[in-house]
Amino acid sequence: QVQLVESGGGLVQAGGSLRLSCAASGSIFSINAMGWYRQAPGKERELVAVFTSGGSIHYADSVKGRFTISRDNAQNTVSLQMNSLKPEDTAVYYCNADILGGSTWGDYWGQGTQVTVSS
């Protein structure tokens, strides 16, 4: 069974940094797109940063220049380095990946990790 497990969330003051990590495990043959989304209270889930299926990187405008996504294909992991954090970055952050497990592709989500930025 394929699963994504995130780690690295927490409480930080504005201007600080956090690093999120996500590891995919289980019967994995291939991973296509892989990235991070977030959902703040009362708001819809939104894209933060992603490695697209074509191999390019896309960032939300709100995090460009502050967040950096990285990926280790050998370890099936994706990370998000978040610098210069702002209170508006407060949200639950979710890892997402398109994974070929067994004979079918699936869209998988992690359980989410809370990031809270205090002013």
Secondary structure, 3 states (H helix, E strand, C coil): CCEEEEECCEEEECCCCEEEEEEEECCCCEEEEEEEEEECCCCCCEEEEEECCCCCEEECHHHCCCEEEEEECCCCEEEEEECCCCHHHCEEEEEEEEEEECCEEEEEECCCEEEEEEC
